[in-house]
Amino acid sequence: MSGHSKFANIKHKKEKNDAAKGKIFTRIGKELMIAVKEGGPDPNNNSKLRDVIAKAKANNMPNDTIDRSVKKAAGDSNAANYVVATYEGYGPSGTAIIVECLTDNKNRTAANVRSAFTKGGGSIGTQGCVSFMFDKKGQIIIDKEECSMDADELMMAALDAGAEDFDEDDDSFEILTDPDSCGAVREALEALGIKMAQAEVTMIPQNYVTLTSDEDIKQMNRILDLLDDDDDVQEVWHNWEE
């Protein structure tokens, strides 16, 4: 991913999300409900809930909205009847796309995801057809403007907390962890007063694909826009170097 800013991508995503905060909050609300259902409403005893709350705060979800979602999930046994459904496929020029959904109707979700791929000139593949081209990692992004530590100090703090890798870009720092260690590293950095733009488990491409055709770019954006508009879709990962 060298040659362009990781944080610029994050900021771009956030700006896009700010135009549809209700949609983002709904998606995070689903994750909060599932975390509460699986581990209870106390974040001190539920590491998954702590991680989702951190994600909610990074997306500027108000504390009272978070609290209401947790209380609702704790008091309603039917509030989190969602299952995870993951789809893999190909976009233009063989770009790899992974779609993670939370759904209460797998047939509906599968049809909608397949339609998004088809309308953008792509195709759904079998489970595992592209995921081997990604590494599942905890990824923490820190805006340099929000961080008082210099790179060496931050790197040592991250590695001491259990991080695997540290990278510096023009306007951000990126910290990679084992997926299971992301929450612990995030909490260690929070204890040092470090503000994070992103801290979550993600799928990082091993290699990126550049689309040179205007038509391919148009089709790829169509797939991503249709997936983004689908309420069942939680996350989309791809190896297109935008």
N, C-alpha and C positions, 0 to 999 in steps of 0.2 A: 504494500500500500504506500510505499515511499513515493515521493514526488507530489503528493497533495495532502492537505490537512485532514486528519481524522476528525478533529473538532469542528471543522467547517461543515463536515457531513452531519455531525450531531446537531449543530446549530440549524442547519437546513431542515433537518427532520423536525426539530422543535418548532421552528417557524411554521412549518406545514401543519404540525399538530395543534399549534395555538389557534389556527383557524377552525379547528374542530375539537375543542377541548372536551365537549360533551362526549364525543365518541371515545376519546382516549380514556376519560374517567370511567366510562362504562366498561371498557376492556379491563382496566385495572381493578374495577369493582368486582368483576368476575374472578380475577386472580385472588383478591382478598377473601372472597367467599369460599373459594376452594381451599385456601390456606387455613382458614378458620375451621372448616369442616374436617380437614385432615389432622390438624394439630391443636385446635382450641383457640380461644380469643385472646389469650395472654401472650403478647409478643416476647415477654421475658422467657417463656417456656416453649416458644414456637419459632424456630429459626427461619422457617419458610415465610411466616407472616412478617417477621422483621425485615426480610429481604424485599417483600412486596411493598411494605410501608415505605421503605427507602426509595424504591422505584416510584411510588406515588408522589413522594415529596420532590424527587428530582424532576417530575413532570408538573410541579407546581399545583398538585392537588391539595386543596385546603384541609387543614387538620380536622375540622369538624365533619367534612365529607368522609374522610378516612374513618373517623370514629363511628359515624352513622353506618357505614358499610360493614364494619366489624361487628357492631351491635346487632345489625339486621341479620347478618349471617349466623351469629351465635344464637339468636332467638327464633330463627325460622329453619326448621329441619329440611324444608323443601327449597331453600334459597340457593343451593349450589349443586343442582342436579346437572352438572356439565361434565362432559368427558373430553379428554384431549384427543384430537385427531390431527395427524401430520401427513402432509402430501408432498411429493417430490416430483419435479418435472423439468422441462426444458423450455427456455424462451428462444428468441431469435438467435441464430448463429451458435446454437448449442449452449447458451448461457444456462447455468444451473440455478434452480429456484427451489427453496424449501418453504413450505407454508405450514405454520402451526395454528391450530384452531381450538377454541373451546366451544363446544356445541351441545345442545340438547336434542339435536336431530341430525344424525350423521348422513342420512340420505340427502337432506336438503343441502348440507354443507358440501358434500362431495360433488353434487351437481353444480353448485355455484362456483366452486373452485375450478372444476373442469371447464365450465363455460368461460371463466376469466382467461384461462390458458388458451382456449380455442380462439376466442375473439382477438387475442393478441398474436396469433400465429404460432403459439407454442403447443405443448402437449404434456399431459400427465404421464409420469412413468411409474414403474413399480417401486415399492418401498426399498430404500437403500440405493436407488439408481444414481443419486447425486450426492447423498450425505457423506460418502467416503471422500469427497473433495473438500470437505469442511472439517475444521477442528472445533470441538465444543470447548469453550473457554469462558472463564469469568473475565469480563472486560470492564476496567474502571478508567474513565476519562476525566481528566482534571484540566480546567481552563487555567492557563498560566496567569491570567489577570486576577483570578480568584485565589491564587496560591502564594503565600509569603515565603515558602521554602524554596531553596534553590534545587536544581536538578539532582545533585549528589545527595543532599539531605533526604529528599523525597524518595529517591531510589533506595537508599539504605533503610528508611522506615518501611517501605513497601516490602522489600526482601526479608527484613526481620519479621514482618507480620505473616510471611508465608507466600509472597508473590513469586511467580516463576520468571517473569520477564518485565523489563521496563524500557520504554521508548520515548524519546523526546521529539516533538514536532515543532513547527513554527509557533503555534499558539496553544499547544496542549501537551499534556503528558498522557501516555497510555500505559496502564499496568495490566498485565495478564496473569491469571491465576488458574489453578485447577478448578473445575466447576464447583466442587464441594467446598472449596476454600474461599470463594468469592465473598460470602457474607462475613467471614471472620476477618479478612483483610480490610473490607470496607469499614467494619466496626473499629478496627485498630486505627485506621486513618481518621475516622470521625472523632475518635477520642483525642486525636492530636489537633482537632479543629480544622481539618482539611475539608473543604467543600468540593463535592463531586458533581460533575455534569451528568455522569452516567455510571451506574454500577449494577451490572446484571450479567447473567449467563447468556452467552450468545454463540452463534455459529460463525466462525471466521474462515473465509475462503483460503485455501492453500495457494491458489493462483487466481488471477483476475482476467476477465475477458473484456476487450475493448470493442465496442460496436462502432463501425465506421460508416455504415449506411444510414442515411436519414430515415429510411423506412423501417430498418431494424430498431432504431432508437424510438421511433414513434410506436411501434408494436410493443416494445418492452415497457414503455411508459404506460401503455394501455393495460397491459397485464397488471402492473403494479397498482395503477389507479383503481381498477376493478376490485382487486383484492383488498385494497385499503378501504373501499366503500362497503365491504362485506362485514356485517356486525359479528359474524362468527370468527373472523380472522383476528388472531392476536399478534402474531409476528410473521414477518416475511424476511428471509435471508436470501441473498443472491450473490453471484460473483461478477456482476457487471461493474466495471470500473467507470463510474459516471463522470 
